């Protein structure tokens, strides 16, 4: 159908527009929101900070005077000249034109901060978890729903959070209205903070291994309830005793079990899981792990 000659021409997308869409860029512009992210990150004068997605440098500039050194990664080549000009007066800031996900973590303790592209949040969080124990904390401005889901704010807990809980504290540090960004995204943002525990909640390697196996078995979702999933590997009497100790009903669904309750279950069932481990075929455990890893919990 031909366009009416009186209609205004449809604007063509520039290369810059295409880059913004490809990289999922929503730049933080609100000074109050920037200040809230900085407060949540708690940078200290002796800290090494790494920023993922420097964008136009608004958050970078706020962090720069508050740390010993700041390494800021930015993938978009169009933004690099402006970033370097804006940050030229901060000699402790190094702007790196590189995809952050291809970067190696620093060889010394560091903290991660950033307003992350929503579509790449899971990859960035995975990078952060792999970087521990050198990574001391990660303060990430993510999609609000992601931050709430990972921190139990809906009253439900995800596999990733529960599995890493002995080493990592997950906290929701506030919400950022969508109007604080340009372009304005469809949803609000959430400030997610991951903090490496100075002392893990499980220090014994055998206990940590049993905890991981128990969590992965529980999150298979087989049987309709956590009790039914674990009953395939644990004797009913021991399982009932562990559920009572953790304050759990037999029909509880796995998502509604808090990390602290998982720790009680693991404490009660460590010997059971260790004893069961030798009786479960390797092929069976591989199938269980595959099911868990491919789940969206």
C-alpha positions in Angstrom: 0.0 0.0 0.0 1.5 3.3 -1.1 2.2 5.9 1.6 0.0 9.1 1.5 2.1 11.9 0.1 0.9 14.1 3.0 2.1 11.7 5.7 5.5 12.6 7.2 8.3 10.3 6.2 9.1 7.5 8.6 12.5 8.3 10.2 15.2 5.9 9.3 17.1 4.2 12.1 20.7 5.4 12.3 23.6 3.1 13.1 23.6 4.6 16.6 19.9 3.6 17.0 20.7 0.1 15.9 23.5 -0.2 18.3 21.3 1.1 21.2 18.8 -1.6 20.4 21.4 -4.4 19.9 23.1 -3.6 23.2 19.8 -3.1 25.2 20.9 0.3 26.4 18.7 2.2 28.8 20.9 5.0 30.3 20.4 6.1 33.9 19.8 9.8 34.0 18.2 10.5 37.4 20.7 11.8 39.9 18.7 10.4 42.8 18.8 6.9 41.3 22.5 7.2 40.7 23.1 8.2 44.3 21.0 5.2 45.5 23.1 2.7 43.4 26.3 4.3 44.8 25.1 4.0 48.4 24.1 0.4 47.8 27.6 -0.4 46.4 29.3 1.2 49.4 32.6 1.9 47.6 35.6 2.6 49.9 38.7 4.7 49.2 40.9 1.6 49.0 38.6 -0.4 46.7 39.1 -1.6 43.2 35.8 -1.3 41.3 34.9 -2.8 38.0 31.9 -1.3 36.1 29.9 -3.3 33.6 28.4 -1.1 30.9 29.6 2.4 31.5 27.2 3.9 29.0 27.5 7.7 29.0 29.4 7.7 32.3 26.8 9.0 34.7 27.3 6.3 37.2 31.1 6.1 36.4 31.5 9.7 37.3 29.7 9.3 40.6 31.9 6.2 41.6 35.2 7.7 40.4 36.0 9.9 43.5 35.0 7.1 45.9 37.5 4.4 45.1 41.2 3.6 44.6 40.8 2.5 41.0 37.9 2.0 38.6 37.9 -0.1 35.4 34.9 0.7 33.3 33.9 -1.6 30.4 31.8 -0.4 27.5 31.0 -2.5 24.4 29.6 0.4 22.2 32.3 2.1 20.2 30.1 5.1 19.7 30.2 5.9 23.4 33.9 5.5 24.0 35.1 9.0 22.8 32.5 10.8 25.0 33.3 8.6 27.9 37.0 9.2 27.8 36.4 13.0 27.4 34.0 13.1 30.4 36.3 11.0 32.6 39.6 12.6 31.6 39.9 14.4 34.9 39.8 11.2 36.9 43.2 9.6 36.5 42.1 6.5 38.5 39.4 5.6 35.9 40.3 3.3 33.0 37.8 3.0 30.2 38.0 -0.3 28.3 36.3 -0.8 25.0 35.4 -4.4 25.3 32.5 -6.8 25.9 32.6 -7.2 29.6 31.6 -10.8 29.4 34.9 -11.6 27.6 37.0 -9.9 30.3 39.0 -11.8 32.9 38.4 -10.8 36.5 41.2 -8.8 38.2 43.8 -10.8 40.1 43.0 -9.0 43.3 39.9 -8.4 45.4 37.4 -6.2 43.6 33.7 -5.1 43.6 31.4 -5.1 40.6 28.9 -2.3 39.9 26.7 -1.5 36.9 23.5 -0.6 35.2 23.3 -3.8 33.2 21.4 -4.6 30.0 18.3 -6.5 31.0 18.7 -9.1 28.3 22.2 -10.0 29.6 21.6 -9.9 33.3 21.8 -13.7 33.8 25.1 -13.9 32.0 26.6 -11.0 34.0 25.4 -12.6 37.3 27.0 -15.9 36.2 30.2 -14.1 35.5 30.1 -12.5 39.0 29.5 -15.8 40.7 32.4 -17.4 38.8 34.7 -14.5 39.8 34.3 -15.4 43.5 36.2 -15.4 45.9 38.1 -12.5 44.4 34.8 -10.7 43.8 33.7 -9.3 47.2 30.3 -7.8 46.0 28.3 -7.1 42.9 25.8 -4.2 42.9 23.7 -4.4 39.7 20.8 -2.3 38.5 18.6 -5.0 36.8 15.0 -5.5 35.8 13.0 -5.2 39.0 11.3 -8.6 38.5 14.7 -10.3 38.2 16.0 -8.7 41.4 12.9 -9.5 43.3 12.9 -13.2 42.1 16.5 -13.7 43.1 16.1 -12.2 46.5 12.9 -14.0 47.6 10.9 -10.8 47.5 7.9 -12.6 46.0 8.1 -15.1 48.9 9.6 -17.6 46.5 13.3 -18.6 46.0 15.1 -19.6 42.9 17.6 -22.4 42.4 20.5 -20.1 41.7 19.9 -18.2 45.0 19.5 -21.3 47.1 22.4 -23.1 45.6 24.8 -20.2 46.2 23.4 -19.1 49.5 26.2 -20.6 51.7 28.7 -18.3 50.0 26.6 -15.4 48.8 24.1 -13.1 50.4 21.4 -11.9 47.9 19.7 -8.6 48.8 17.2 -6.3 47.1 18.3 -2.7 47.8 15.4 -0.8 46.3 13.5 -0.1 43.2 14.3 2.4 40.4 11.3 3.9 38.4 11.5 3.3 34.7 11.3 7.1 34.2 14.9 7.3 35.6 16.2 5.8 32.3 16.5 7.0 28.7 15.1 5.5 26.5 12.4 4.7 29.0 12.2 0.8 29.4 8.9 -1.0 29.7 9.5 -1.9 33.4 11.1 -0.6 36.6 14.6 -1.5 37.7 15.8 -3.1 40.9 19.1 -2.7 42.7 20.4 -6.2 43.3 23.4 -6.7 45.6 25.4 -9.9 45.9 27.8 -10.0 48.8 30.4 -12.8 49.3 30.2 -14.0 52.8 33.6 -13.5 54.7 33.0 -16.9 56.3 30.8 -19.4 54.3 27.9 -20.9 56.2 29.1 -24.3 55.3 32.9 -24.7 55.7 33.2 -28.5 55.5 33.6 -29.6 51.9 31.6 -32.8 52.4 28.7 -30.8 54.0 28.9 -28.3 51.1 28.7 -31.0 48.5 25.8 -32.7 50.3 24.0 -29.4 50.4 24.4 -28.8 46.7 23.2 -32.3 45.9 20.2 -32.0 48.1 19.2 -28.7 46.6 19.6 -30.0 43.0 17.6 -33.1 43.8 14.9 -30.9 45.4 14.6 -28.6 42.4 13.9 -31.4 40.0 10.2 -30.8 40.7 9.5 -34.5 40.4 6.5 -35.5 42.5 4.8 -32.1 42.9 6.3 -31.2 46.2 9.8 -31.0 47.8 9.1 -33.9 50.1 8.0 -36.1 47.1 11.2 -35.1 45.1 13.5 -35.9 48.0 11.6 -39.1 49.0 13.1 -40.8 45.9 16.5 -40.5 47.5 15.9 -40.2 51.3 14.1 -42.6 53.7 10.7 -41.3 54.8 11.5 -41.3 58.5 14.7 -39.2 58.2 13.0 -36.9 55.7 10.0 -36.3 58.0 12.3 -35.6 60.9 14.3 -33.1 58.8 11.1 -31.3 57.6 9.9 -30.9 61.2 13.3 -29.4 62.2 13.1 -27.0 59.3 9.4 -26.1 60.1 8.2 -27.3 56.7 4.9 -29.0 55.8 5.1 -32.2 53.7 3.2 -30.6 50.8 5.4 -27.5 50.5 6.5 -26.7 46.9 10.2 -26.2 46.5 10.1 -22.5 45.5 8.6 -21.6 48.9 11.5 -23.1 50.9 13.8 -20.4 52.2 17.6 -20.8 52.1 17.7 -20.9 55.9 15.4 -23.9 55.8 17.5 -25.6 53.2 20.5 -25.3 55.6 18.5 -27.0 58.3 17.5 -29.8 55.9 21.1 -30.2 54.8 22.3 -30.4 58.4 19.6 -33.1 59.2 20.2 -35.1 56.0 23.9 -34.8 55.2 24.7 -38.3 56.3 21.6 -39.6 54.5 22.6 -37.9 51.2 26.2 -39.0 51.6 25.0 -42.6 52.1 22.6 -42.4 49.3 25.2 -41.0 46.9 26.9 -44.3 46.5 23.6 -46.1 45.8 22.5 -43.7 43.0 23.9 -44.5 39.6 26.1 -42.0 37.9 23.7 -41.9 35.0 20.8 -41.1 37.3 22.6 -38.2 38.9 23.6 -36.9 35.5 20.0 -36.9 34.4 19.0 -35.1 37.6 21.6 -32.4 37.2 20.7 -31.9 33.5 17.1 -31.5 34.4 18.0 -28.9 37.1 20.4 -27.0 34.9 17.9 -26.8 32.1 15.1 -25.6 34.4 14.1 -22.0 34.7 13.8 -21.9 38.5 
